[in-house]
Amino acid sequence: MEGTIIHVVYVDEEGNNLGGGDYFVDLDDDGIANYSELALPEGYELIQTGDFFVDANNPYTITLHKVQTHEVEQDTASLVVKYVKEGTNEVVGEDEAYTADGVKGEVHTFTVDLKAPKGYELVDGEDSLTLDVEYGQSAEAFVKVKAVEDKNEGKKDEEKTDEKKGSKKEDKGVDTGVATPLSEIFGTMSVALGGMIALLRRKNRK
């Protein structure tokens, strides 16, 4: 029969027993086995590697050390987009915070659709924003906006001008209405005065 059965006891670096058992090694029967032929306890790895001589009558005590595992820490990356009025430092609006969860220290790429606040429009013409933020960090992005021109404002001014012109026309109509009865009064007064002058002349003749 090819190969050899050996008994192995695993211990940690403090000498604590980690288990073991009988292992079938050295399949080519050359008297030499390799540590890689042994099944190790989970969470441990060999300190010594390579080949060793096989002796079926010799129990093997093999020291292992615990595999160093790196704990993965989860965290959140966040991004707030703020809209700033062009030429000033005035913030006229902001989006709710964008967030993403991941492994702390790694990076998340945010891609955000930009939406200017009501009454404003984007200055640079870009309608999206891409920014890398590390998990565990918070970032702010500032986007320039400008006030939207009110296209109806010119029409409103024209309407106001028309209203003023109409008001003046109505005023002239009122003046004409007042002038007419006054002319009638003055006409009546002229007739009366004429009658009085005629009477005076008659008296003078007598």
Secondary structure, DSSP 8 states (H G I E B T S, - for coil): --SEEEEEEEE-TT--EEEEEEEEE-TT-SSEEEGGGS---TTEEESS-SEEE--TTS-EEEEEEE-------EEEEEEEEEEEETTS--EEEE---EEEEEETTSEEEEEEE----TTEEESS---EEEEEEETT-EEEEEEEEEE---TTHHHHHHHHHHHHHHHHHHHHHHHHHHHHHHHHHHHHHHHHHHHHHHHHHHHHH-
